[in-house]
Structure formats: C-alpha cells, structure tokens
Amino acid sequence: MAHVTARHTRFTIDEVERLVHAEAFGDRRVELINGRIYRMAPQATPHMAAISKTNRTLVQVVPASEWLIVQGTLRLDRYNAPDPDVLWLPCPVGTAARPGRAGAGSRAPSWTDPG
C-alpha cells in the first residue's frame, strides 16, 4: 500500500521575517534550517550562564577587526538562518572596523540583530 505524504513548504528568510513581524509565532523564538521553521526551546539558567561566561572570555581575545555577536541570526543563504549562541566573524567591509566597499561578488554571511 502506497503512503501519501504532504509536501513540506520551504520558507525563505524574507518570508520568515515577515511572519515574525506579523507576530505569527507569538513570543516564541524560531530559526530557519533548510527552509523549515523550527521552534527554539526556552533557555534555562545553565544555558544562559554558559553563554554569558563564553562571551566574557571571548571578548578579551577577539580583535577589533572581528565581531563577537551573542544571540544573532546568521543568514547563510536564502533558506538557512540559524541562531547560534555566539558568532565570531570578520567585520564586514564597509563597517567602521573595515572601511571600504564590498565587491559585487562578496558572499560573506550576514547576521541579523535580534533586537
């Protein structure tokens, strides 16, 4: 007997951002992985403490030419925007730490401010 399954809808980052702004998820945090929306579990105290300790440690060694981002969304491509606890990235060209203009072929990941 054949099974019929429903197709999954593959969302883009722009679509998910519109849903978030429309408060479709209420106060729940979500992330986009391979076009699928996943609810994120609330952070318990041990998790928040680990993030805080990691941030305090890394902020002492990250050079000014790089970004240390806590709780930011990493936009990898059209269908992937995970929310890692900590991001350590080179500063993008065009920021105060790296003046200049990004080339048309620039494909560096970008991040989204969670606020």
N, C-alpha and C positions, 0 to 999 in steps of 0.2 A: 504494500500500500504506500503510495507516494504521500509525502508530507508537503503541505503548502505553508510557506513561511512568509511573513510580511517583510518587505524590504525595509532596510533602515534608511532614514533620512540622513544625509550627510550635510551638516551645517558648516557654514563658513564663519570666520571670526567676525566679520561685519554683521552677520545675522544674529550671532550670539550676543554681540554688544547691543544690538537693538532690543533683543529680548531682555537683557539685563536692565537697560534704561527704562523699559516699559514695566519693570518690576514683575516679570513673568515668573521669576523664581523666588519671589518674596525676599527674605533676608538670607537665603541660602547662598553659599558660595559655590560656583561651578567652574569647571575647566573644560577645555575642548581638546580632545585627543583623537586624531584621525577622523575628524568630522563628527564625532559623537560627543554629546554633552554628559559629563559626569558630575554628580553632586560630590562636594568635598565634605568630609567629616569635620565636625567642630573640633577645634584644637583644645586639647586638655592641657592642664597646667604643666606637666612634664615636657610636652612638646614645645609650648611657648618658652619655657625656661631654656631648653636646648637651643632654640633659635636665638634667644637673647644672648646666651653665652657664646654662641658661634659668631654672632655679629660683633660683640665686644672684642673677641680675639682677632677676627679678620680685619677689623677697622684699623688695627695697629700696624698691619703689614701691607695693606692694599695701597699701591702708589696713587698719586693724584691723577695720573693719566688713565686710571681704570675706575670703573664704577662698582660699588658694592651695593646691591639692591636687595632689600628684605621684603618679602611678600609681594613681588611684582609678577606680572604676567609676561611670559616670554613668547613673543609672536614669531614662531619659526617659519610658518608658511600659511597659506590660506585656510588650512584645515587643522592646524595644530597651535594651541596656545596654552601650554601647561602653566601651572602656578607653583613653581618651586619655592621652597622656603627662603633660599638665598641664591642670588645671582652674582657672579664675579665676571664682569665683562670689560673689554677695552672701551674707553669712551668713544662714542661715535664722532666722526669727522663733523665739524660744524658746531660742536659744543665749546664752551669756554676752555675746557681742558685740551681740546684738539681743534683749533680753528681751521677753517678751510671749507671746501665744498666737497660733498660726497659725489663720486663719479656716477654716471648713469648706470654703470654695471655693478654698483655696490649692492651686495646681497646679505649684508650683515643682519643678524636677527635684531629685532627691536623689542622693547619692553613697554608695558602699559602701566602707568601709575595706578595703584589700587584705590586711590582716594578719589 
